[in-house]
Amino acid sequence: MEHRYLGTTGLLVSEFSLGTMTFGAPGWGCTEEESHRIIASFLDHGGTTIDTADVYAGGETERIIGSFLPNIRRDDVVIASKCNFPAANNPLAVGSARKHIVASVEASLRRLGTDYLDVYYLHRNDPTVRAEEIAETFDLLIRQGKVLYPALSNLPAWRMVHINQALKSRATTPFVAGQYMYNLVDRTAEQELIPAMVSEGIGMVCWSPLAGGLLTGKYKGVETVPADSRFEYRKALDVPRFWTERSLTIARKLMALSQERTISPVTLSLGWLLSKPYVTSVIVGARTLSQLTENLSVDWRLIPSDMLDLLDQLSEPERSYFWTFNEETNTYFANRGRPFPGMLV
């Protein structure tokens, strides 16, 4: 497995990160024993980066990872966690206020059984907290050695830049990674998020690269959500995101291309992401060891360039006025010989 530098730092992360949301998840997840086998296999494949969050399975996911860590050298892996979503039935256990971020870091460290987190994400935006307070909190945690690198997930582009400027003004480490949903059925990150990250030197980390499993081929010919599937268990979240007529159409086109070129849809979907120069790492999760093995067998460098172009075409996003207007503007100035950071043309 190849490794890439995260943002503008010297931290190398594996091009595949291990997503752990399935670990201990009731109903659709996997047991502690299977979770440990998945982690061990990921490391055997050369992976080094493990992604988790305080709210996954109510904290059980972090505990499961922590129970595996004594089997390896802690310094041989990069562990990323997150906070912001409600961690308890308590008005203080949510958001990006300093009290909650610090408490969340301490709780994650206890569950994981480690002294520090390599990367720590704001899991979503909290519009009630000043950018300066968030920057001060990260500065504190970095100085204490509990967090090495700050990151963000799901924040709008303007808020990303706002907080990042506050981090820079304190002469502390700015955001190194932005974790966003990005896949063949949802490319809206290309409108503002990715240009902002490129401009700010923030590495792109992709979650849900297979659109909840829609792009794996296992739902080929299926028109309604199957019982006992991940979509059924996570109906409120994943069905509105992915189970739409447009997404199903893209999935059908992907399956046809996969069959025509005898390259698996998983390889095409993950390989398309890794071929993008602004993508640092792609998060792959698994409920079983066999699922992980299939995901990690991808070598995007073997995908012909014409197929990557076809994947661009079949997944062409619907563009709003604002999106197309600014693409045309960027192209105009790029043709004048003055491309600027973040320009994707």
HUJOBEL-V352142 format. One record per residue. N is the residue number from 0. RES is the residue in one letter. NEAR is the number of other C-alpha atoms within 10 Angstrom. Layout:
BEGIN
n=[N	N]
res=[RES	RES]
near=[NEAR	NEAR]
END
This chain:
BEGIN
n=[0	1	2	3	4	5	6	7	8	9	10	11	12	13	14	15	16	17	18	19	20	21	22	23	24	25	26	27	28	29	30	31	32	33	34	35	36	37	38	39	40	41	42	43	44	45	46	47	48	49	50	51	52	53	54	55	56	57	58	59	60	61	62	63	64	65	66	67	68	69	70	71	72	73	74	75	76	77	78	79	80	81	82	83	84	85	86	87	88	89	90	91	92	93	94	95	96	97	98	99	100	101	102	103	104	105	106	107	108	109	110	111	112	113	114	115	116	117	118	119	120	121	122	123	124	125	126	127	128	129	130	131	132	133	134	135	136	137	138	139	140	141	142	143	144	145	146	147	148	149	150	151	152	153	154	155	156	157	158	159	160	161	162	163	164	165	166	167	168	169	170	171	172	173	174	175	176	177	178	179	180	181	182	183	184	185	186	187	188	189	190	191	192	193	194	195	196	197	198	199	200	201	202	203	204	205	206	207	208	209	210	211	212	213	214	215	216	217	218	219	220	221	222	223	224	225	226	227	228	229	230	231	232	233	234	235	236	237	238	239	240	241	242	243	244	245	246	247	248	249	250	251	252	253	254	255	256	257	258	259	260	261	262	263	264	265	266	267	268	269	270	271	272	273	274	275	276	277	278	279	280	281	282	283	284	285	286	287	288	289	290	291	292	293	294	295	296	297	298	299	300	301	302	303	304	305	306	307	308	309	310	311	312	313	314	315	316	317	318	319	320	321	322	323	324	325	326	327	328	329	330	331	332	333	334	335	336	337	338	339	340	341	342	343	344]
res=[M	E	H	R	Y	L	G	T	T	G	L	L	V	S	E	F	S	L	G	T	M	T	F	G	A	P	G	W	G	C	T	E	E	E	S	H	R	I	I	A	S	F	L	D	H	G	G	T	T	I	D	T	A	D	V	Y	A	G	G	E	T	E	R	I	I	G	S	F	L	P	N	I	R	R	D	D	V	V	I	A	S	K	C	N	F	P	A	A	N	N	P	L	A	V	G	S	A	R	K	H	I	V	A	S	V	E	A	S	L	R	R	L	G	T	D	Y	L	D	V	Y	Y	L	H	R	N	D	P	T	V	R	A	E	E	I	A	E	T	F	D	L	L	I	R	Q	G	K	V	L	Y	P	A	L	S	N	L	P	A	W	R	M	V	H	I	N	Q	A	L	K	S	R	A	T	T	P	F	V	A	G	Q	Y	M	Y	N	L	V	D	R	T	A	E	Q	E	L	I	P	A	M	V	S	E	G	I	G	M	V	C	W	S	P	L	A	G	G	L	L	T	G	K	Y	K	G	V	E	T	V	P	A	D	S	R	F	E	Y	R	K	A	L	D	V	P	R	F	W	T	E	R	S	L	T	I	A	R	K	L	M	A	L	S	Q	E	R	T	I	S	P	V	T	L	S	L	G	W	L	L	S	K	P	Y	V	T	S	V	I	V	G	A	R	T	L	S	Q	L	T	E	N	L	S	V	D	W	R	L	I	P	S	D	M	L	D	L	L	D	Q	L	S	E	P	E	R	S	Y	F	W	T	F	N	E	E	T	N	T	Y	F	A	N	R	G	R	P	F	P	G	M	L	V]
near=[16	12	17	16	16	23	23	14	16	9	14	16	21	23	23	29	25	26	20	28	21	20	29	25	18	11	11	16	20	20	16	18	12	17	24	19	15	25	22	16	16	22	18	11	13	15	24	23	25	25	20	23	26	25	22	18	18	15	19	20	24	28	21	20	22	18	14	18	16	11	9	11	8	13	9	11	17	19	23	21	25	26	28	22	18	16	20	11	8	8	10	13	19	19	23	26	18	17	13	19	23	18	14	23	20	15	16	26	20	14	18	24	17	15	13	22	23	19	23	30	23	24	24	18	18	18	11	9	13	14	21	17	16	21	24	16	19	27	22	16	20	18	12	11	14	21	21	17	25	27	24	25	23	17	19	15	16	12	14	23	19	13	20	25	18	19	24	13	13	13	10	19	19	26	30	25	26	25	23	20	18	22	22	24	26	20	15	16	17	14	19	15	22	23	19	21	23	19	14	20	20	28	25	26	24	24	21	18	26	24	22	19	17	22	29	20	18	10	17	13	9	10	11	8	14	11	9	10	14	17	21	15	16	12	14	10	12	17	16	10	14	20	19	13	10	14	19	20	14	20	25	19	15	25	22	13	19	18	12	9	11	10	14	18	22	24	22	25	24	25	19	22	23	21	15	11	9	20	21	27	27	25	23	22	24	22	20	16	17	10	13	18	15	13	18	20	12	20	15	17	11	10	17	9	12	9	15	18	11	13	19	13	10	17	20	14	16	10	12	9	8	9	15	13	11	13	15	12	11	19	14	14	13	15	10	9	8	10	15	11	13	18	16	16	11]
END
